[in-house]
Amino acid sequence: MAAVGGVVVVAAVAGGGYYYYQQATKPKEKLRYLGHPFYLPEDAVLKWKEVTGQTIEATYQELWVVCQTQVSDPKAWDVGGGGRYRPVVNANVLEPIPLEKVPRWQADKAVDLFNNAQKYFRPAQADRFNSLLWHEQGKSLIAVPCMWNFDSVTYLPEHVPYEEHGGEKTTLDYSEIWNPEWKGRTGMQDEGFTVFSETANVLDATGQIEMLPNITNLTPAEVDKVFNFLLPIVKSGQIKTFWFKYSDIVSLLSTRELWMSSTWQPPCFDTRKAGTPAYYARLVHGPFFWYNSMYVSKEGNPAVRDDCYKLLNWTLDLYMQMIYTRQGYPTPMWGWDDYRKAMGSEFFDWFFTGGATYKPIGDIMKEIWSDKPEFATLPERLQQALFTPDVYFKHFWTGEAPRTGSPDPHGNLRDLGSVDDKVKITRYFLSPDLPDNNDYYVKRYEELKASLPV
């Protein structure tokens, strides 16, 4: 969160879309936020007070427990933020959000997947996706997505003989994590839902398990099949760790103790910032899509409900999206002109459409790693794996003019490629879902973890 806080201070001068918040001339009742800090960090709370005159009382909790707290006492909060929030939807404690209350959410500005999930997922998965987004499709939302991305595998090209080329080709298979050549050097995430879903996707795609109607909502019998597949792999010592803390996975990768692991994208970037080349794999059977959202408690203070809607809309505004973009997480509403203009063509195309940077990677190394001149002499394959977008595209947060030019044939391409490239290969989504029988997932996962060699 320190990195997020740091960027907000810089970004405050650049955000400008507050015209519908500046009407407050008398004290307002406070808003009560309950959620993970990433969706509404402390600097954003202060900025909201500066812009609107309204205080936000923020209660922060870990991603994995916040939704249980929200369900247990929906009167204790007005607006929330979460990832695995199916339990909140199922408990019927969320207030439907009319689209007119969120003017920043417009179909023609949205990434297509949010409007047409059925084009990208199997019917059962598309239904689950829509149930976590829409109250009435095209009219009202049950939650407002504020960020999204694809989770994949981070690997170190110094040790693993692959390299990324944007969306030009797929590289390694997720099953490389189980390749005996990397025994004791691989990791998986410390959550049963993620571990069983990622494994089920591979087994389903390769015909090792009967075709699954819903990769992320397995029956107990299907969970058992995945468990039985993984058990001998884990017992053998193939997997070094199931990581939970963000700092742990960055440390394990950057010190080269791990060579490959299932991760989010920020650990890949932060491994690079530590000076260790790292790539984010364009997986043969696809990464998984996810999004996180903000939502309104049906039992919260009715006097601040309109303010809740305004806050949700604000998460899609330029100021907040500059925070999320710093971590590599795009806006669902990529079609807004202010966002495109602030990014500039080079950054926007690199981030969304598969374009290369305007500078060749050798020149980029000299610019972003001026304190490490030896990096400019590395093979291009390793230089590309040291590219840090928040440093190269710093204008987005400092307010400088965007770089002009044209794509360089030796420029950097974003790992996994364009939005279109990624949705073509993804087969499933995870967050904000949870399986119907999550307790069974947890039970079997704890048994799996217990089999790790001491």
C-alpha positions, -999 to +999 in steps of 0.1 A: +000+000+000+029+023+005+034+024-033-002+032-038-001+060-013+030+075-029+014+077-063-018+094-050+002+123-037+016+129-072-016+121-090-038+145-070-029+174-093-038+154-124-073+142-115-100+166-127-134+150-130-150+163-099-176+186-113-205+167-098-190+165-063-184+202-057-219+211-047-214+205-010-214+237+010-226+224+043-213+195+065-224+160+053-230+129+072-200+106+071-197+076+049-187+043+065-164+022+043-157-014+051-133-032+027-098-039+016-075-008+016-065-013-020-099-002-033-100+030-012-066+038+003-061+064+029-049+091+004-081+086-015-102+090+017-084+124+023-089+134-013-126+127-011-128+149+020-109+177+001-132+175-029-166+170-013-162+181+023-174+147+034-156+124+059-151+087+051-147+065+082-127+036+067-124+002+083-098-020+065-097-057+066-079-085+047-093-096+014-102-131+025-122-121+056-138-087+047-169-102+030-177-124+060-176-092+081-198-073+057-224-101+057-224-105+095-234-068+101-247-050+070-259-021+092-224-013+102-212+000+068-226+021+039-202+013+011-178-017+007-151-030-014-142-066-020-129-094-042-145-128-032-179-112-026-204-139-037-214-145-001-224-108+001-245-112-030-261-144-018-270-128+015-291-102-003-275-073+016-266-052-015-286-023-028-292-024-066-273+005-083-293+022-111-270+029-141-280+065-141-264+069-107-230+058-121-226+080-152-190+069-156-203+033-164-214+033-200-217+003-223-199+020-252-169+029-230-166-006-214-143-035-220-166-058-240-163-087-216-183-069-189-213-065-213-211-098-231-197-125-208-214-152-228-190-145-257-160-155-236-172-181-211-192-213-210-229-208-203-226-218-166-196-195-161-212-166-179-243-169-157-222-168-126-202-138-139-234-118-147-250-126-113-220-109-096-222-078-118-258-071-127-290-068-107-309-063-140-286-064-171-284-031-189-304-013-162-289-018-127-257-031-112-253-052-081-217-039-078-194-015-097-162-030-109-132-007-103-104-028-116-096-061-134-068-081-149-057-117-156-037-138-132-010-160-146+025-174-138+056-153-131+089-170-141+125-160-141+141-163-176+176-166-161+166-201-150+135-210-171+142-210-209+112-190-222+106-154-231+074-133-237+065-115-270+033-098-260+004-115-277+024-130-306+025-165-292+017-185-261+047-196-241+047-221-213+019-243-200+007-239-164+018-275-159+054-263-160+049-257-123+049-295-120+078-301-143+104-321-122+132-300-138+121-272-115+115-293-084+116-273-052+116-240-072+079-235-079+050-220-059+013-218-059-011-194-042-023-201-007-060-205-014-079-236-022-102-219-047-073-206-068-052-238-065-081-262-075-094-238-102-060-233-119-053-270-118-088-280-130-084-256-160-054-275-172-069-310-166-101-299-184-082-284-213-060-314-218-088-340-214-074-354-181-107-348-164-142-350-178-154-317-195-164-294-167-194-271-171-179-247-146-142-248-139-146-226-108-176-243-092-166-279-089-186-306-072-171-325-043-163-354-066-145-331-090-126-314-062-115-349-052-102-356-087-081-325-087-069-332-051-058-367-061-039-353-091-020-328-070-013-349-039+017-369-053+031-337-068+030-319-035+043-349-015+073-352-039+085-317-028+079-303-063+061-272-048+083-252-024+055-231-010+019-220-011+024-183-007+000-159+010+018-126+019+026-103-010+060-095+005+069-132+007+063-140-030+082-109-041+111-119-018+111-155-030+112-145-067+136-116-064+161-136-044+157-164-070+147-189-043+116-195-065+120-197-103+083-199-112+050-194-094+013-186-099+010-149-090-008-117-096+009-093-120+022-068-094+046-094-079+062-097-114+067-059-116+081-057-081+105-086-088+118-066-117+121-035-095+144-056-072+167-061-103+156-097-111+144-103-146+109-117-146+082-125-171+044-129-168+035-159-189+011-160-218-001-195-208-010-222-233-044-228-217-049-192-207-047-171-176-078-165-155-098-132-156-108-115-124-123-082-113-130-065-080-158-041-071-173-015-048-210-019-036-236-004-013-252-019+018-290-022+016-290-017+054-266+012+056-275+048+064-301+058+038-292+095+042-259+089+025-270+065-002-266+090-030-231+098-017-223+061-019-233+061-056-211+092-062-182+074-045-186+043-067-187+065-097-155+082-085-137+049-085-141+050-123-129+086-126-094+095-137-080+102-102-088+067-088-079+049-120-044+064-119-040+046-086-051+012-099-032+016-132+000+020-112-003-016-101-010-028-137-048-030-132-069-014-160-101+005-158-133-013-169-142+019-187-112+023-211-132+044-236-132+077-217-112+105-234-097+119-203-081+086-194-068+081-230-055+116-231-037+114-198-021+081-208-010+092-243-010+070-273+022+051-264+011+041-229-026+034-239-016+012-268+011-006-248-014-012-220-045-021-240-040-028-277-006-046-279+015-017-291+053-015-285+071+013-267+085+041-288+120+035-275+140+004-280+146-017-249+184-009-248+177+028-245+149+021-220+174+003-198+197+033-197+167+055-188+149+035-161+180+018-147+205+046-148+220+033-116+226-001-131+245+005-163+253-032-166+216-039-174+220-022-208+246-048-217+224-078-209+208-099-237+176-084-250+157-113-236+166-103-201+163-066-207+127-070-217+121-088-184+134-058-165+109-033-180+091-013-153+061+005-168+054+029-139+089+043-143+089+044-181+054+058-183+058+081-153+042+110-171+008+095-163+013+103-126+036+134-128+015+153-153+043+157-179+034+156-216+032+120-230+060+108-252+055+111-289+068+089-317+060+055-332+064+019-320+100+006-321+107-030-334+129-035-304+105-018-280+088-035-250+055-053-255+032-059-225+033-095-213+001-115-223-006-089-251-036-068-258-070-071-242-082-089-273-052-112-271-060-121-235-097-127-238-091-151-268-071-175-246-088-171-212-112-199-203-125-189-169-128-162-142-123-163-104-128-132-083-154-120-073-167-156-073-165-183-047-177-219-052-210-231-038-192-256-016-162-235-007-160-253+027-152-285+009-125-268-011-110-255+021-111-289+038-093-307+009-069-279+004-058-280+040-052-317+036-031-310+005-010-284+022-004-307+052+013-331+028+041-306+020+074-322+030+089-306+062 
